[in-house]
C-alpha cells in the first residue's frame, strides 16, 4: 500500500509541475522561439481553454497565436504562480502577471507604465498534460494601472 501511495504522490507532483510549467514556459515565454514545442510538453493536443460564459473554447492553435501576438505587445510578461490548490487531477491556481506594454494594449497607448494583475485558473490534468483550462484575469485593473488611475 505504501508503494501505491508514493506512486500516487509522485504523479501528483509531476502533474503540479506540468501546471506550473504553463505559467513559467508558456505565459512567461511568449517571445520564445520554441513556444510551440513548449506547448507540446504542457498541453494535450485536444486542450481547450474557457474564458467566459457564451464564448467558444479556445484551441491550442488559437492560444499559440494569441501568445505570440502578446509577446510583441508585452515582451516582458511574467506570470508567477502564487498559490496552488489541488483536488485530484484538478488544480486551482492564483497567479500574478506583470508587464510593461511596448505597443497599444487593451486600448491604452504605451507610456512606460506597468501593470500587475491577479488571475484565477482551474486546470484539469490527464496523462501529465493539461486537457482543459478555465481562466479569469483582472484586465480592468491592468487598464486602470496603464492609464495611471
N, C-alpha and C positions, 0 to 999 in steps of 0.2 A: 504494500500500500504506500509506503514512503517513496518508492521509486515513481509510482504514478503521480504522487503529489509534486515531486521535484520536476518531473517532465512537464506537468501542467503549469508549474510556476515558470519554467524556462520558456514555454510557449507564450505565456502572458507577458514575460519580459521582452521577448522577441517582438510581439505584437505592439507593445508600447513603444519600442524603438522604431518600428515602422511608422507609427503615428507621429512621433517626434520628428522623424525624417521629413514628413510632409511639410513641416514648418521650416526646418533647417535647410533642406535640399531643394524644395520646390518654391515655397512662398518667399524665402530669403535668397533664392537663387535665380531670380527672374532674368538675369543677364548672362547666366552660364551657357556656354555653347553646347553643353551636353544635357540640357534640360529634358529633352525627350528621353534619353537613357535613364535619367534620374526618375522620371515619371514611371518608366517601365519597372523600376525597382520598388516603387512605393504603391502605385495604383494598379488595381485589377484592370484588364483590358475593357471590361464592361462597367467600370466605375461610373457612378452618377453623382452629381452634386445638386443639392436643392438649396436655393437661397431665399425662397419665399413662396407663399401660397399663390396659386394661379400662374406661376412661372414654370415653364418646362424645365426638366432636368438638363443640366449641362453635362456634355460628354467629355471624355478625356481630351479629344482633339480640340474641342472648343475651349477647354481650360488651358491647354498649351498655348493657343493663340492669344488668349487673354493675358496669361502670364508674360509672354514675350512682349506684348504691347505695353503692359505695365512696366516692364523693365526699361522701356525707352522714356517713360514719363517720370518714374521714381526709381532710378537705378540703385539707390542706396537703401531700398526697402529691406527692413529686418523684421522678422516675425518671430517672437520668442514665445515659448511655452511657459506660462506662469503657474498653471495648475492642471493636473490630470485626475479625473475620477473614472474608475473603471468598473463596469458591471459585465462580467463575462467577456464577450468579444466586442463590446461597445465601449467607446471612450469619449468622455466629455472633456473638452479642452478649453480652458480660459487662456486666451492669448493676448499678446501686446504687439501691435505693429507700429513702427516708427519709420518716417521717411521725410525727405525734403524734395518736393517736385522740381523738376528742371524744365518742364513743359506744362501747359494748362492741364489741370487735374480737377475733376469734379466741378468744372465750370469756373475754376479760380485760376487766374494767371499766376505764374511762379513769381515769388517775391523773396526767396531765400528763407521763408518761414517753413517750419517743420510741423508735422502732426504726430500725435501719439493716440492710438485708439485701442479699445478693447474688442475682442471677438470671442464668441462662444460657438463652438463647433461640436457636433456629435458624429463620430466616425464609427463605422462597422468594419471589422477586420475579419477576413476569411482567408485561410491558407497563406497567412503572412503578407497579405495585400489589403489595402483599403478598397472596399467594394461600394461603399455609399457614404456620403457626407452631407450633413445639414449644417448650414452656417448662417450666422448673423454678425455683422460688423457695425460699429458705430460711425458710419461715414458722415453723418450730420456733424458730429464733433470734429471730424477732420476738416470739414468745410469751414466751420467757425474758427478753428485754430489757424487755418491758412488765410482767412480773412482778417485775422488779428482781433477777433471778438473775445 
